[in-house]
Amino acid sequence: MEKYGLIGYPLGHSFSRKFFTEKFAREGIEAVYENYEIAQATMLPDIVRANPELRGLNCTIPHKQAILPLLDSLSDEAREIGAVNVIRIRRRSDGSPLLEGFNSDIIGFTRSIRPLLRPYHRRALILGTGGASKAVSVGLTRLGLEWTFVSRSRRPDMLTYEEVTPALLRDHEVIVNCSPVGMFPHTDEAPALPYQALTEHHLLYDLVYNPEETRFMKLGALQGATVKNGLEMLHLQALASWEIWNQSDELMI
């Protein structure tokens, strides 16, 4: 039986395991999905060696970057982003594993936000500089938008929240929250923005999906902005993983 799984540390509650177990049962797919909690990315070869049925892995924190030197190849997106969250495992003619790295975060994000974009959505602010922010920045570029990072601390080529003025918001019609601000249980928090400057032309996309409607989204909706959370992105990146594992060619975003 084919096997798939998730590597990371710690794993705790796994969205991926539940998602794929339900998918396999619903669609009659003879496969299993297991969690492999490994403290070090260098343990990946041991997992592959001990599980010859493995056809693919998802990769989560803290290994998305540390895993790169252990892979045989990277997709263009994974190389540009500098992070991998999907590993496709194929076998060479001698039976040895071939490990190929992909990034489905960018696929999930672009597929989720694209239907909401309008011609006047030309510039974006990306709040936060964590793991998913680079995938979001590459995705926005591929969708034709200019973007600027916003960080709590001053860094080169980034704005601080204090520098996000009403005038700046009027010139940046898309705001993507890649920070954990507002995530359960801190549901009364929101990124520090002058929300009164938002209009019905603004699009606020929050990678947080718990709660379903964050305070960031509520404050945007009060000003007439279009808002969306990251749950669909999560589902789409998981489905993209399955496509990657079962296609011989790289996905087109």
Secondary structure, DSSP 8 states (H G I E B T S, - for coil): -EEEEEEESS--S-HHHHHHHHHHHHHT--EEEEEEE-SSGGGHHHHHHH-TTEEEEEE-TT-TTTTGGG-SEE-HHHHHHT--SEEEEEE-TTS-EEEEEE--HHHHHHHHHGGG--TT--EEEEE--SHHHHHHHHHHHHTT-EEEEEESS--TTEEEGGG--HHHHHT--EEEE-S-TT-TT-TT------GGG--TT-EEEES--SSSS-HHHHHHHHTT-EEE-SHHHHHHHHHHHHHHHT-SS----
